[in-house]
Amino acid sequence: MAEPKSIFDWVDEERFASAIAEARADFDAGRTVPHEVVAAWLERMAKGERPPPPFSHTLREKAPKQG
């Protein structure tokens, strides 16, 4: 008898393709965060700080209010 597949082996191809298309659209629209900004944020997290996550300048109006 064949081994049953793990739920982690199953990929929802439609959902995966949709996520990739959404990511490409975000990239094309400039909704990205530079590597240096993310790296600096992660370094602060590694030091025990809890800074807010970085946001793309194009998403700034949708970002949670600080303070």
GIJONOR-V884564 format. One record per pair of residues at least 12 apart in sequence whose ideal C-beta (glycine too) atoms are under 7 Angstrom apart, sorted by the first residue. I is the first residue (numbers start at 1). GAP is how many residues later the second one is. If there is no record, write none. Layout:
# GIJONOR-V884564
I,GAP ; I,GAP
This chain:
# GIJONOR-V884564
29,29 ; 30,28 ; 31,25 ; 31,27 ; 31,28 ; 32,24 ; 33,21 ; 33,22 ; 33,23 ; 37,17 ; 38,16 ; 41,12 ; 41,13 ; 52,14
